[in-house]
Amino acid sequence: MQQHALRTAMTLYEGGTLDLPTAATRAGVSEDRLRRAVRRAGGSVPTPDVDAGRVAVGAD
Protein backbone atom coordinates (compact mmCIF):
# COMPACT_ATOMS: atom_id res chain seq x y z
CA MET A 1 0.00 0.00 0.00
CA GLN A 2 1.29 3.42 -0.87
CA GLN A 3 0.42 6.41 1.26
CA HIS A 4 -0.40 8.55 -1.76
CA ALA A 5 -2.94 6.00 -3.05
CA LEU A 6 -4.56 5.76 0.38
CA ARG A 7 -4.75 9.53 0.83
CA THR A 8 -6.22 9.99 -2.65
CA ALA A 9 -8.81 7.26 -2.07
CA MET A 10 -9.74 8.81 1.28
CA THR A 11 -10.26 12.21 -0.30
CA LEU A 12 -12.34 10.86 -3.17
CA TYR A 13 -14.44 8.75 -0.81
CA GLU A 14 -15.07 11.63 1.60
CA GLY A 15 -16.04 13.91 -1.25
CA GLY A 16 -18.46 11.40 -2.71
CA THR A 17 -16.57 10.87 -5.95
CA LEU A 18 -15.95 7.17 -5.21
CA ASP A 19 -18.02 4.72 -3.22
CA LEU A 20 -16.40 2.75 -0.41
CA PRO A 21 -15.68 -0.50 -2.31
CA THR A 22 -14.16 1.33 -5.26
CA ALA A 23 -12.03 3.64 -3.12
CA ALA A 24 -10.74 0.75 -1.02
CA THR A 25 -9.87 -1.29 -4.10
CA ARG A 26 -8.02 1.61 -5.68
CA ALA A 27 -6.03 2.14 -2.47
CA GLY A 28 -5.30 -1.57 -2.12
CA VAL A 29 -6.84 -1.82 1.36
CA SER A 30 -9.96 -3.34 2.89
CA GLU A 31 -13.12 -1.27 3.17
CA ASP A 32 -12.83 -1.36 6.96
CA ARG A 33 -9.24 -0.11 6.81
CA LEU A 34 -10.21 2.80 4.56
CA ARG A 35 -13.15 3.74 6.80
CA ARG A 36 -10.88 3.72 9.88
CA ALA A 37 -8.25 5.80 8.11
CA VAL A 38 -10.82 8.46 7.20
CA ARG A 39 -12.09 8.64 10.78
CA ARG A 40 -8.56 8.80 12.23
CA ALA A 41 -7.69 11.66 9.90
CA GLY A 42 -10.66 13.60 11.25
CA GLY A 43 -12.80 13.18 8.16
CA SER A 44 -16.38 12.12 7.92
CA VAL A 45 -17.53 8.80 6.55
CA PRO A 46 -20.53 9.14 4.23
CA THR A 47 -23.67 7.46 5.50
CA PRO A 48 -25.22 4.58 3.53
CA ASP A 49 -28.03 6.93 2.49
CA VAL A 50 -25.50 9.17 0.78
CA ASP A 51 -23.91 6.22 -1.03
CA ALA A 52 -27.34 4.99 -2.19
CA GLY A 53 -28.21 8.40 -3.62
CA ARG A 54 -25.32 8.57 -6.05
CA VAL A 55 -26.08 8.82 -9.72
CA ALA A 56 -23.69 7.35 -12.26
CA VAL A 57 -22.77 9.74 -15.05
CA GLY A 58 -20.78 9.10 -18.16
CA ALA A 59 -18.76 11.34 -20.35
CA ASP A 60 -18.45 11.34 -24.12
VENLIN-V99657 format. One record per pair of residues at least 12 apart in sequence whose C-alpha atoms are under 10 Angstrom apart, sorted by the first residue. I is the first residue (numbers start at 0). J is the second residue. Records with the same first field share a line. If there is no record, write none. Layout:
I: J / J
This chain:
0: 25 / 26 / 27 / 28
1: 26 / 27 / 28
2: 26
3: 26
4: 22 / 23 / 25 / 26 / 27 / 28
5: 22 / 23 / 24 / 25 / 26 / 27 / 28 / 32 / 33 / 36 / 37
6: 26 / 33 / 36 / 37 / 40
7: 22 / 25 / 26
8: 21 / 22 / 23 / 24 / 25 / 26 / 27 / 28 / 33 / 37
9: 22 / 23 / 26 / 33 / 34 / 36 / 37 / 38 / 40 / 42 / 43 / 44
10: 22 / 37 / 42
12: 33 / 34 / 37 / 43 / 44 / 45 / 50
13: 34 / 37 / 42 / 43 / 44 / 45
14: 42 / 43 / 44 / 45
15: 44 / 45 / 49 / 50 / 53
16: 50 / 53
17: 50 / 53
18: 45 / 47 / 49 / 50 / 51 / 53
19: 31 / 33 / 34 / 44 / 45 / 47 / 50
20: 33
22: 34
